[in-house]
Amino acid sequence: MNATAPQEPLDPRDRPARLTVGVVGAGRVGPTLAASLQLAGHRPVAVSGVSDASVRRAAALLPDVPLVTPAEVLARADLVLLTVPDDALPALVEGLVETGAVRPGQLLVHTSGRYGAKVLDTATRAGALPLALHPVMTFTGTSVDVQRLAGCSFGVTAPEELRLAAEALVIEMGGEPEWIEEEARPLYHAALALGANYLVTLVAQAMELLRTAGVDAPARMLGPLLGAALDNALRSGDAALTGPVARGDAGTVAAHVAELRKHAPGAVAGYLAMARTTADRALAHGMLKPEMAEDLLGVLADGDPR
């Protein structure tokens, strides 16, 4: 008997589409997620966007998908991605419900980190199926974002009966679902903002200061240092603390503050705030000895080494 030759796996794009997908808000996130769902066999059918940047983004990531009004997106799609800024989401949901755009059985997915599924309650009462799927990733609005979704964590919140559906969508996009309880969403989002958003601020500020100090390639100088610091912090937490604050080196910290006041006064408040927080954590974990902390805390109180 002849052995049957193994079949080549089907390209996801060759599979029959399972859900029609629409995007309301063609920012950096929505078109990326829709493009990722398309690779998993779903079919983007409509997108809405207002700004010129949104229109260009949709055209690049979702070519041949028509640009229509939000109401028309909901009329055409089984699964609708609501990818608007956090503060705009509640009003958008209310408006879609009031105009009768929401259909029973329609999957409504928002990507806000701040909100869980309850922000979609009015749509749920109209028969929609609510999902909160927040990708824990920074987006550029280009095709590289689709690749970055591989292994990306998603903060998932949904009614228990939709949990498997929510997790399945995340997995289809290449992500890793992480269940977040409804009441924990604001704290979860604050933690991500603290870690990612303010990291960008700190790095940009550090590069500016290095340029002022005469460094020609601050990014090249900081790259290995920051990469090692991040890796150490993720592995060891507070045990990775280092530098003059963790050592209780009050004189060095005072010199830093004096130089910042001279060359970058706008950086002083942030430096002092982070130094105080670092000192508190170093003290709490026994890395900074109380006898070394007294002078340091005095400097951090007013920036004066005396």
Stockholm file with secondary structure:
# STOCKHOLM 1.0

chainA/1-306         MNATAPQEPLDPRDRPARLTVGVVGAGRVGPTLAASLQLAGHRPVAVSGVSDASVRRAAALLPDVPLVTPAEVLARADLVLLTVPDDALPALVEGLVETGAVRPGQLLVHTSGRYGAKVLDTATRAGALPLALHPVMTFTGTSVDVQRLAGCSFGVTAPEELRLAAEALVIEMGGEPEWIEEEARPLYHAALALGANYLVTLVAQAMELLRTAGVDAPARMLGPLLGAALDNALRSGDAALTGPVARGDAGTVAAHVAELRKHAPGAVAGYLAMARTTADRALAHGMLKPEMAEDLLGVLADGDPR
#=GR chainA/1-306 SS CCCCCCCCCCCGGGSCCCCEEEEESCSSSHHHHHHHHHHTTCEEEEEECCSHHHHHHHHHHSTTCCBCCHHHHHHHCSEEEECSCGGGHHHHHHHHHHTTCCCTTCEEEECCSSCCSGGGHHHHHTTCEEEEEEECSCCCSSTHHHHHTTTCEEEEECCGGGHHHHHHHHHHTTCEEEECCGGGHHHHHHHHIIIIIHHHHHHHHHHHHHHHTTCSCHHHHHHHHHHHHHHHHHHHGGGGCCSHHHHTCHHHHHHHHHHHHHHCGGGHHHHHHHHHHHHHHHHHTTSSCHHHHHHHHHHHHHSCCC
#=GC SS_cons         CCCCCCCCCCCGGGSCCCCEEEEESCSSSHHHHHHHHHHTTCEEEEEECCSHHHHHHHHHHSTTCCBCCHHHHHHHCSEEEECSCGGGHHHHHHHHHHTTCCCTTCEEEECCSSCCSGGGHHHHHTTCEEEEEEECSCCCSSTHHHHHTTTCEEEEECCGGGHHHHHHHHHHTTCEEEECCGGGHHHHHHHHIIIIIHHHHHHHHHHHHHHHTTCSCHHHHHHHHHHHHHHHHHHHGGGGCCSHHHHTCHHHHHHHHHHHHHHCGGGHHHHHHHHHHHHHHHHHTTSSCHHHHHHHHHHHHHSCCC
//
